[in-house]
Amino acid sequence: MMGILSNIICKLKGHVYEESSQKPDGWGYIATWFICNRCGHENVVTEREDQV
């Protein structure tokens, strides 16, 4: 229960993301994973390889 509460509080205050890994997917995109330092929330951002 505390994990859910801390995730809601962190979402309200704003997540503090740190890049954890970056991999090409083979279809012309690069996927970058970000993990919040406070609550562990994970976010994935994809970009075209030719825009990087």
MOQUI-V923850 format. One record per helix or strand of 3 or more residues. SS is the DSSP state (H for helix, E for strand). FROM is the first residue (numbers start at 0). TO is the last residue. Records with the same first field share a line. If there is no record, write none. Layout:
SS=FROM-TO, FROM-TO
//
This chain:
H=1-12, 48-50
E=16-23, 28-35, 41-47
//
